[in-house]
């Protein structure tokens, strides 16, 4: 063990937007902050969004392979079915003696029907924000910030203040795509389709225009570097406090001393993944763990934390998806549909652009140019980005847009301007039997206790998911027909990557892991951050709320915990 230490006021484990919100706030308050992440640094600035590359802005479907390459599945149920066509001379094992393979997060302890097989973690500076969708809706105050007669641990007035601050840090916007002809057409078609779509609105996104936006459709997607601000530049020296980030440094254990309600972290045991011969001790006054909804409780388990709620009350969103090809009649009458709002300058301007482009292409066609564009949208019109946000009568979150993920890539022989993605996110509620546990014998890829999921929807959640899917089908019917290969489907459990509840916030150490200030019960100098803190389940994307909660915790670290 190497006891060489760069001492800091605060050690932060994890470099996603949540960890970076802690860092930004604490450095601004004059604290020295040391941040570590097990992942590599992938960009010049700490934690940039990889989708900001010009290539991916021009062809979003190429980004699918980038996302796949940065997702490490957390628990893969071992396949014990015999391979009957295997060469008889090849290696095999006796399934009566062995439970199965266990490398690369294959997990003989995982029961298939209780798994979240698509649940994954990203190991990189910036975390999943290196490839996230950037959707940042607020949680609905009644549906997602109340449940079972319990209110959110942080009161509504304070949450609104924290949301404002978090939105500023993430550069939230609803205007970047709002003037696009494609966006406005989809919005107009839905508004005309019935009262149930009257509240269709812009999807809140962490995004901003580039300085050259008058000449390109490209935008700047927010990520961890956006939250860090100037701290994301490795050469920057802040006027107050200090900030150091160590990539490829993995915290394997927190050394905790004391007993009962009076415990304290003494140091963190860390591995330099570029040289694993020795472990390092890092010391700080305060410790923050914000490395994901599964890796965070995994580290606490590895450190001997035994709170009864650790890993329990897990929630994840049931999710349905399809892709729609816009109807011919919509495309034939884009200008008329947009001009139904004659007093809307944006709609009129979009209609004019489409009319000019259509006329130019018809002129080319009439001159014998068979390479004229049959689609009336100019190539530089931005994607649609719309939402039907969670409401009391519609307790699911709906995204009507175009984006890359591990599914839904548009084939190269299909014009993406005609395609609209529909992603509907449902809600599951906290129950102690839904949980992630950690093995005392199996190790994962990073040599930590292997996670195992125990999760299923109850009957009420299954019925609600069916209603949600019916609503998505009705929405799709208003827009067009299904693209072959992307017909409506419920996605593999865990694929939303929005696991929550595993380190939930609450008012008692009996059924939560942290208090309303994000401090771990009974450990005086340990705070947590991330989606794992959300106590009631959520249909909305969780990052904005996680950042807001981190800001609340950082304020507490600066001012002092009320219980101390």
N, C-alpha and C positions, 0 to 999 in steps of 0.2 A: 504494500500500500504506500503510495507516494503522498506525503502530507504537504507537498508544495501547494500553496493556495493563493489565488488572487482574491483577497477578501472583498466582499461587496455588501452594501446595505441589504440588497434584495437579490436572490437567485430565482430566476424564472426558468422553468422547464417547459419548453414548447414555444414555437415562434410563429404560430398562426395569428390571425387578427386579434384573438382574445389575449394571448400572451403579449402581443405588441401594444394593445390598449393599456395593459398594466404598465409596460415599460415606458410608454409615452407620458403617461400621467405621473409616474414616479420620478422620471428624470426631470420633467418640468418642475417638480417640487424640490429638486436639488438632491435626489437620492442617487447613489451609485448602483447601477443595475448590471448584473451579469446574466445573460441569457444563453441557454444551451439548447441544442436540438440534435436528435440522433440522425437527422437527414443531412444531405449535402446542400451546399449553396448552388442554386441553378441559374442565377442571374447576377448582373453587375450590382444592382441594388439588392438589399436583403428582401427576399420574398416577393418579387414581382410576379404579376399574373403572366403566365406563359402564353396566354391567348393574345397578348398585345403584339406578338410577332406579326409583321405585315402579311406573311404567307397565310397564317391562320385567319386573319381578318378578311382576306380575300376568299378563302375557302375553309369555312368553319368545320366542314366534315373531316378534313385532314387532322383536326385536333383530337378526334376520337382516339386515335392510337396513342397520343400523348397522355390522355387521361388513363387509358388502360395500363400504360406502362408505369404509372405512379400510384396504382392502387394495390396494396398488399392484402389479400383475403385474410380474415382474422381466424376463421375456423372452417376447415374443409372436412366434412364427414368422410371417414375412410370408406372406400368402396370395397366390400368384402366379397362381392360376387366373383366367382371363378371365371377366368378368361379361357373359355373352352377351346378357342382357336390358337392358344399360345403354343409355340414350338415345345414339344415335350422335354427337350433338353435344356430349356431356359430356366432361370431361377424361379422358384415358387416357394411358398411357405405353407405350413399347415394351419388353416383358419381355426382349427380346434384348439391350437396352442397359442396363436398370436392374434391380437385384436386388429392388427393392420399396420400399414405404414404410418410414420409419424414425422417425417421431414416436411419442410415447406408448409408448416401450419396444417398438415393433415392431422386429424384429431380422432383417434380411436375412441375417445370418451364422448364424442359428439353424436347425439341422436338426430338422425336426418330430419324427422318431422318436427323437431323443436329448434332447428337451426335458423340462423339468418345468413344463408350461404353467400349472399352478395355483400355482407358487411365487410368493410375494408378500412385500412388506415393509409395515410400518405406520409412517408418519411422524407421530408424535404424542408429546407428553410422556407417558411411561409405556410407549411402544411397544405391542407386541401385548398386553401385560397390561391394556390398556384394554378388551379384549374377549375375553380368553382363557377357557378352560374351567376353569382353576384346579386341574386334576388334578396331584398332586405325589407320585407313587410314587418310591421309591428304585430305582436301577438294581440289577438282580440281580447278585450278586457273581461268579457263574460265567458267566452268559450275556452280560451287558452290560459287565462290568468285567474280563473276560478275553477274549482271542481269539488264536488262532494261536500258543499257547504264550507269549504276552506278558501280563503283568499290568498293571493300571492304574498309571499313573505315581505316583499317590498311594496309599499302602498302606491296607489295609482298616480298620485301627484308627483311623487319622487320618480316613478318609472317614466312618466312623460318627460321630466327634465333630463333623465339619463338617455332616453331615446333621442332627444334633440341633440345631445352631445355626441352620441354614437353615430347618428346620421351625418353629422358634420365631419367626424373622423373618417368615415367610410366614403365620403363624397356622394351621398345618396342623391338620386335625380329621378324625376319622372318626365323630363323634357327632351332628353337626348334623342329619343326615337319618335317623339310625339308628332313630328311634322312629316314623317315618311308617308308616301302614298300607299305603300303596302300596309303599314300600321293603320292608317286611317281607313282604308278599305275594309279590313277585317273588323275594325271597331264599328263602322257604319253598318255592315251586314248583320252583325250581332245585335246592335241596337234596333234594327228593323225587324229582327226575328221574334221579338216578343218581350213582354214585361220582365220576364225572368232574367233577361240580359241587360236591363236598364242600368245596372250599376257596374257594367264593364268599364274598366279604368286602366290607366297606365300601370304596368308592373313596376313597383319601386326597385330601382337598381343602383348598385354601387358602381357608377360609371360617369365619365365626363367627356366632353368634346376635346379633341386634340386641337392644338393651336392652328393646324392647317385644315380644320374641318370644312372650310369652304371649298376645298379641293379634293376631299376624300371622304369615303363613308367610314373609314377607320375611326375607332374611338379608343379611349384609355380605360381599361377595366381596372377597378380597384382591387387591392389585395393587401397583404400584410405591410408592404412597403408604403402604401397610402396611409395606413394608420400610424406607422412610425414617423412619417414626415421626413424631416432632415436626418433623423437618426438612421434611416435606411441607407444612407451613403456611408460606406465604411470609413471614408476619410473625414467625416464630419466630427467636429468637436463641439458638444453642446455648451452654451454659456453657463448652464448650471448642471450640477450632477455629472454623471458619466454613464456611458453605455458601451458594453462589449458583448459581441455575439460569437459564440464558438460553435460552428457547424460540426456535425459528425461527432458530437459528444453526447453519450447516452447516460442518463441517470438510471442506475440499476437498483438503488436503494436509498432511502432516507434513514439516517441513524437517529432514532427517537428515544429519548430518555424520560424518566419520571414515571408516574403511575396515576391511575384513576383520572380525575379531572384536571390534573396539573402535569401535562406532558409538554415536551419541547423538542423540536428538531435541532440536533447538534451540528450535523453536517450532511452533505449529500455525497454518496459514493457514485463516481462517474467513470465511464470508460471512454478513452479516446479511440474511436473506431478506426483511426488510421494507424494506431499502435496499441494493440490490446494487451500488451505484456504486463502493464501495470494499471491498477485502478487509482483514481485521484480523489482526494477529499476536497470538496468545495464548501466553504463556510460562509454564512450570511446571517444577518439578524432576522430576516424574514424570508420565507420560502413560498413560492407560488408554483403550483403544478397546473398546467393548462395544455396537455398534450393529446387530448382527444377523449371521447366518451367511453372508450374501452381502455386505451393505454393509461389513462389517469387512475382509475381504480386498480388497474393491474400493478402500477407502481406502489400504490398504497398497500395493496395486499402483500407485495414483495417486501414492504417495509414493516410488516407486522401489525398494521392497523386492523382492528377487529370490530368496527362499528357494525351493528346488525343490518343496517340498510345498504352497506357497501355492495355495489353491483346489482342490487335489487331494484324493484319498481321500474324496470327497463321499459321504455316505450320506443316504438318505431312506426313509421307511417306506412299503412297500406297505400299502394300507388298504382294507378292505371294510366295507360299511355296509348296514344295512337298518333298517326300522321295523316293529314288531310291534304288532298289536291284540290285547290280552289275550283269551284264550279265554273263551267264555260260561261254561263249567263252573267256571273259576276265580272269575269274578265272582259266580256264584250261591252259592258256598260260601266266601266270603272269611273269614267268622268261624270256620268249622270249620278251615280251613287254618291260620289264625293260632293257634288254640287247641290245635293239635297239640303246641305247646310250652307246656304248662299251667304249668310252673314259671318261664316267662319273663314277667316282669311287663310288659315293653314290649309283647310280643305280646298279652297279655291286655288291656291298656289299649287297644291299637289295635282289637282285636276288639270291645270294648265300644263304642268310638266309632262303628265301622261299624254295629254292631247298632242303636244308638240312631238313627243317621242314616237307616238303611234303614227302621226302624219309622216314623219321622216322615214319610218320603216316601210310604210305603204308606198311612198315615193320610190324607195329602193326596189321594192317588190315589182312595181309596175314598170320599172326600167329593165327588168329581167334579172335582177340580183337575187338569186335564191338564198343568199346568206343573210337576207333581212331578218330581223329579230321578230318572231311571232308573238313574243310576250310584250305587252304594252308598258310594263314598268321599266324605266331607265335602270341600267345595271347598278348605278350608285345609290339607288333607294335602299335605305336601311331596313333591317328585318322588323317585323311586328313584335312588340313586347307589351302584351296586355295581360290583365288579371281579373278574375272574379275573386275578391278577397273573402276570407272567412266571415260568416255572419251567423247569427243565432239560428236562422232557418236553413242555412246551408253551411254545416260545420266541416267544410273541407276547403282547401286552397287550390285554385285553378290557375294554371299558367298557359297562356295562348301565345306562342312565341316560336322562335327558332334558336336552337342552341345545340352544342355538341355534348354528347355523353357517351357512355359505353354501349349505347343502343341508339337506333334511330338515325344512323348516318344515311344521307341521301345518295343513291347510286350516281356515278358520274354521268350517266346518260339521262338524268332527270334535272330539269331546271329548278334550282332551289327557290327561285322567286315564287313558284307556284305552291310551295309546301308550307304548311303550318303545323307545328308540333302542339299537341294537347297533353299536358301533364297535370293530373289531378292527384292531390295529396290528401289522404284521410288522416284520421286521428285514432290512436290507441290510448287507453287510460292506464294509470299506474296500478299494478298489482304486485305484491311481493313475490309471487311465484314466477313472474316474468323477470329473468335475471341473467347476468353473465357471471360465471364462476371461474376460478383460476386453479389450474392443476398443481398438485404438489409433486408430481413426478414427470410430466411432460413439459418441454420447453419449446417456445416458438422460435421464429426466425432470428429474433434479436436476443435469444437465450433468456427470455423472461417466462414466467408461468403461463402456460398455454390457456387462452380463454376458451370457454365452452358456453354456448347459448342455450337457454331454456325459455322459449318464447312461443306464444300462440295468441291469436285473437280470440276474444270470447264471442258469444252468439250475437250480442248487440252490435259489436264492432263489425262482424261479418255482414249483418243486415245493412248497417250504415255504408259499408263499402259497396254493397250492391246498388244502393240508391245513388251513391257517388258515381258509379260507373254508368248508370242510366243517364245521369245528368251530362256526363261527358259525351255519350252517344248522341244526345239531343243537340248538344253544342256542335258536334262534328257535322251533323246533318244540315245545320244551317249554313255551314261553310262550303262543304264539298263532299267528295267521295274519298274513301280510304285508299292510301297508297298501298299497292300490293307489297306484302311483307311487313307492313306496319299497321295491320288491323288492330282493333282494341285488344288490350291484354293487361292482366295484372302482372306487374313486374316481380321478379324474384325478391323474396323478403330480404330486407337489408339494403336494397339498391338505392333507396333515397339518400342513404348515408347521413341520416338525421337521427341516429340513436340518441336518446335522452334518458334522464332519470337515474343513471347509474351512480351519481354522486349528488343526489338531489338536495336542494335547498329546503329547509323547513324550520320548525320551531322546537323540535325535540330530537335528541340523539337516538331515540328508539326507532324513528322511521325516516330519518334523514342523515346526511353526511356532513353538511355544512349549515351554518346559521344564516341569517338574512344578510350578513356581511361577507359571506363566502368563506368564513373561517371554519376549518374542520373542528368538529366538536372535541373538546378536551385537549387539543394541541394548540398551544398559545400562539405559535408563530408560523402556522401552515395555512395557506389559503389556496383555494381551487378556482379554476375558471373553465368555461366551455359548455357545450350543449348538455353534458351530463348533469348540470345543475338544475335544468328545467324540471319542476316537480309534477306537473299535471298532464303531460303529453301535449303535443302541438301538431297542427296541420300546416301552419305557416313555416317558411324557412327560418331556421333558428339563429343564424349568425348575428343579426342585429341585436336581438335580445341578449345573447351571450356577451357581446361587447358592452352593452349597457350595464349588465350585472358586473362585469369586470371593472368598469369605471367606478361603480358604487364601492366595490371592494378596495380599489386603489385609494379612493378618498379615505376609507377607513384606515388603511395602512399609514397614510400620511398624518391623519388626525389622531389616531389611536383608537383601538377597539373599545366600545362603551363598557365592555365587561372587564376591562383591565384597570 
